[in-house]
Amino acid sequence: MKIRMKFSKIGPIKFIGHLDVMRYFQKAFRRAKVDIAYSKGFSPHQIISFAAPLGIGLTSEGEYLDAEFNSTDSSEVMIERINAVMNEGIALLEYKLLPDDAKNAMSTVAAADYEITFRPGYYNIDAFLTQVDNFLCQEHIMMTKETKKSTAEVDILPMIYEFFTINTKVMDPEKMVERVSLGYALNDQALYLKVKTGSAVNLKPELVMEAYCQYLGFEYEKNGFMFHRLDTYMEGAKGELIPLGAAGSDILEPMADEKE
């Protein structure tokens, strides 16, 4: 059976890369003694895959991984069981059963959204936010986009879904306390950004902020911002963007894979 899990990555563990996060989960599943499925052959490995790897230095409350299980307890029990062996910084938030014909998360990712806050001492925030509403009114936003294989000038405007200011004071009080304790709500104002994400088209939030700084005539200070991913999305039946977790359903009681 296919399971989709949503997890958060908060605090100093943001400096741990994707491959190490993958190994971390492999060890966590073994410690939790869950009945995860293994590949066949001479070197069996856990059948897991991740959605859109998070960049080093970014935090998130919207990461996803898919795994195949032979049997499982309820979603509530499995979340508690796996979180019991987790270290501080990574926590399982959702555990959902996918339909048998569901595509893996990596192949369906279409977008991701972010909350962008400011580190003190880099920018006058009031001046910085004056042109947010006008930024997406340009005909083009040409930027140098680097990939593993090439560097090219591309128009990133079609890759940006939304970009606007938000007030962090209006967020859920419990979440606000958590963010303040981690240093992620250092001022009242922040930015919301939703961009195309995935294997076909992928726009990093850092490049959008670099483009916005150029639009303002400001120097881009990469250490002046903190990027926090809110969720990761796929396209729904009508082309709308929905969270990856919406593809699955909560498990209410223990079950075993009928194929076994």
C-alpha positions, 0 to 999 in steps of 0.5 A: 500500500502507498502512504504519503507523509507530510513533515516539517523541517525546522531549526538548525536541521535546515542546514542538513541536505536532502540526501541526509534527510533521506537517510534520516528517515530510513533510520527512523523507520527502522527505529520505529519498527514500522512494516515498510516495504523493501525492494527485491534483489541482492541489495533491498532498500526501503521503497521511499521517494520525496516530493520537492527537495528543500534547499539548504538553509530553508525551513518548512512545514510542507514537505512530503515523502511517499513510501510503500508499506506491507501493513499499517496502524491508523494514521494517528497511531503511526504519526505518534509512533514515528515521531517518538523516534524523531530528533528535534527539528523534523516532525511527521504531520500527516500520514495518509493512504494513497489510491493504488493508481496514485502517481508518486509525489515527485512526479506530480509536484506543481507548486510551492508557497513560502513565507519570507521574513526579514533578518534585522539590519539588512533592509528598511522593511517599509521601503522594501515593501513599497513596490510589491503590488507593482512587481508582477505588473511588468511585461517580463522579469528576465533573470539568469537561471542556473541549472546543473547543466546550463545557465540561461536568461529566462522570463520568470514572470510566468513561473510566479503565481502569487506575491504579496505582503502579509502581516505575521501578527494575524497568524494563529497565536500558537504558530506565532509563538513557535515562529518567534521562539525560532527567530522567524517572526522578527517583525510584523510584515512579511512576504507571501510567495507561490511559485512553480515547482517540480521537475519540469519547471522549478523556480527558487524563491531566492531568485524571485527575491533577487529579481525584486531587489533589482526591481527596487534598485537595491543590492540583493543580500541573500542573508537578509531573508528567511525562507519558510515553505508553507506547503507543496502542491499538485494540480487537481482535477480541474487544474487548481492547485491543491496540497499533495496531502489531498491525494490521500485519506486518513487511515482509521484502523489497522490494515494490511496490504491485500497484495501480500 
